[in-house]
Amino acid sequence: MLEARAHHQLKALLAREGCEPWPHHLSLSRLVARSLRRSDHTFVRLAPGCDPSWWISLLVPLALSECPLALVVSDGTRQRLLQVELPRLGRADPSLALACFEGDHPPADGRVWLLNHRQLVGAWQQGWLGERQLVLPEAEHLDSLLREALEVVLTPQHWDQLRRAQPTAEASLLSLHERLNRLILSHPAHPNQLVGLAPEDEAPLRHLLQLLEPLPAPWPAWLAARGSGWTSWAQVNPQLLQWQLHRQPLDPLAALKGLLIRRGAVVLGQLSRGPSVELGLQPNVTVNLGDPPLADPLPLYAPLRQPLPNSPHYGQHLLDHARRLVLGQGGVTVVLIDDEALRLNLTSGLAAEFGSRVVHEHTAPESNGVICARWDWWLNQQQRLPLPSQIVVALLPIASLEDPLTAARVLAMRQSGQDWFREFLLPDGLNRLELGVAGLRRQGGRLAILDGRLRGRSWGRQVLLALEPWVSLRRLLPH
């Protein structure tokens, strides 16, 4: 039986390599082997920030199985897989060397097809997946990665290609482009340069395109991406006075309906809560492989009676407390805030106090450097940086309704009568918070939260519960 073989091989491999810090190697290996043998759906929830050595427990049953597989990873994870994990597996046991075939087209005789999420969408749409089971090891990013893979983008060059392909409709196309141009460029400027578009804004263009054929790519894909399950926005380049149209699905698995029907899938992710984490799957088996109980609580500095983010003096509050937190602190400090105006003002204010040790989204800080960054940047780059000695959460990672995609998802939930904050924004924000601060547990650092909503809103208790165990810091002492 595959489970027993994987268990035996992995146990021998770990014994040869020496002691491993992660306690769930054998459990994960048996779960993956069982799912592959039964061709069912298995969802494995890993603890946020868990040790990446779990990869070896995933790869051993993949190497021993005889099932045709599609291993779907992001481009960053593909690099780690090819440069670190697969060579490690081959060195530890040459009989377990796993051959992975890459490319947009299915390998003729290859058993394991290594894909990114855009290639997965293309393979599904072309019917190339066949009977391959799916292995999806990044469930915490699966929703956004599939949404980006399904995205349709229209650039100014695509408009020029369309006019050349349909010269009889050139005047109408120019008129519609000018109409959209006025609508988008007259919109009040916003730091993210994104302008949401309503269905009625695109309707005249869609009606015209339905009368024209053939259409050059990607216009047919844009025309096919219709209905209430999709949303559009424009990304503006204010220097060139140009814009691109973006269109994405609100629920990517709904747009890929049928992808998981009669197909086995192993899904793993560093997620902790909420019905949305299963991403539309109906798993036969759901298992939590958490970290061992934490003995040392996380030092948490979160003063009472802090101002709310919409307060006029909130920026000064951030600067005053961030100065105190950085002063006398050894090691790297990371300050996280998504609001661009507040972040840049805070960065310049700290730089005026502490000089060149303060950087903005820089991956080579000084030994006692201060990195001011967006949450997305930190979540993507933290593996390349030294573990911080403290993290300062200037704003909790609750998605803003000024983002067109977030606003469209919230509107859809409102229309269906769902609690969009407690079912979408809050669980997503808590998971990002846990992923962002997980390294502090290993480093023995401290966490500061300067967002007044932590104490001023009823849902702040859920934030504190997610951070357990923690101990309150009443006074700041230099390290």
Steps between C-alpha positions, in 0.01 A plus 500: 500500500624845404453644852721234659772537235503878535511471880791256491702691239450839667587365845824353367578823310446718808715267708786539251461879488484540878247660728235713327325782686152446350295239693249394231718351224362146518139613542516725194667231291233243584219750435636589156561134412147406605348778293700401190405134538129578546494790251292711739514856634723565801549837665797535737513815708853592611583748772581852371877543474573130552846364420540446121659157561145358453570495126693173526190330645297609200755399238570146626148363427497689168822320404367158605155535345430376149210742445528770230523831687490873440706684763385863497721765663567871473811620320680576828424157641604336174845652544528362854369161388751465214801645682449374856234236560542266202883495526462432875274204425739357242804538727323340795385196300583465126218248462254779584625743234184666365494593131283806437414606146435867425332687219160612373430169326460165679807273495455193282628252757561717807311405814544827694417819310627815674272797430438851618141613550466667160623181334249302707216716370623458143537123538148473645347713224677294231403167661863398552481400866349160420485285814776684682443563868579851625750585773456859620746587780423875539137514608557828685558665159293270278200731474704802388734296276211341311328838472816651348535199269147560366553876471450668162705816440441745216791735424515796258675269252201266506272788403729578203494133392120497520469812282732349237308171505163680461563811288128544422428549871795732563288812555273324748794351685673838525179655635459230763867523598469877540188454714686260734803729495296796631330282762826355634726806489236727656484275804660653814863397533569219745840370617444152353392652164208256470156604376207262537267454202131413516340258250317789331836670434611205288162412348531709176840347420371149572197550275722616214747214534220246482436623144862475389698192402765378494649671803874495581613364837426577780168659396309169472608411855388842624165459325454153651573630852152633561233499766471595864780260594761730342617852575707758312724790581751726327861541607613851415847618405476870590835588341394371156128566545437140396310214663453125486174316551510207745223244539501224763250249642367551851507124564771332290386145575152588379659619175686166487187299580568133449875517554479279811212276394607134486860611553711441810653804668743550788484857631738630767514846647608714792148600595326515831130577477181568318286311249664690215836330558376184332467703181190327379636149554290222650786306664455139603769556763591823680793492742665767715873453542575779746818589678571355847356703790695820543665535838608864470229764445555769239578841656227734371506880526150634431420805714145575603313801359690527173342719229314342209662504153256765374601739778673820376792453740549128429815560293667683789392222737674244276819703477523564876451135596718366216787722620469358851485144366810539284704691757755272663368192317756256363432290193274571204169681549221459243225763485193382306242737354307481172382862483756652265480861618530400867781255422711749306449771763592257777808383308626856449428589863695200629783568254528856633549350847711188430666576165595245236412199713135571403414357158186451296434143376870413482628141526848590630448693826769583753532275805285745696307623198138613478298377201173679421288291265161390372357175632514331159868591460586361843307175450678444167849600616527390863668169412789699346551724801646440845246428770393834650541581865172692495208561266299821524148464359408858419177390334339157527488324160127548443445541125380845392172550315685750283648201320260425208528121532434507875208739450347272236533192721342685792212620281432144384491379860269785601259413223491138615437605861837389638697667778776624273723628780496199733489242219754657263700806610567396860602134436724611212660770716558263793668244279730765351581623851594151620716436192672836543593463868573126514876559486494694827420181690823337380710813557360589841414849378216730591189619318351848514153584365432873468158467334234642734239259362666219697356639824222717358308243296324187624679284241834600655450214748525255208835656402633454852368143509677420173831618650480272806711440699616857566594715796428871521791746510411797716835676458758500223847394608801509265637163392 
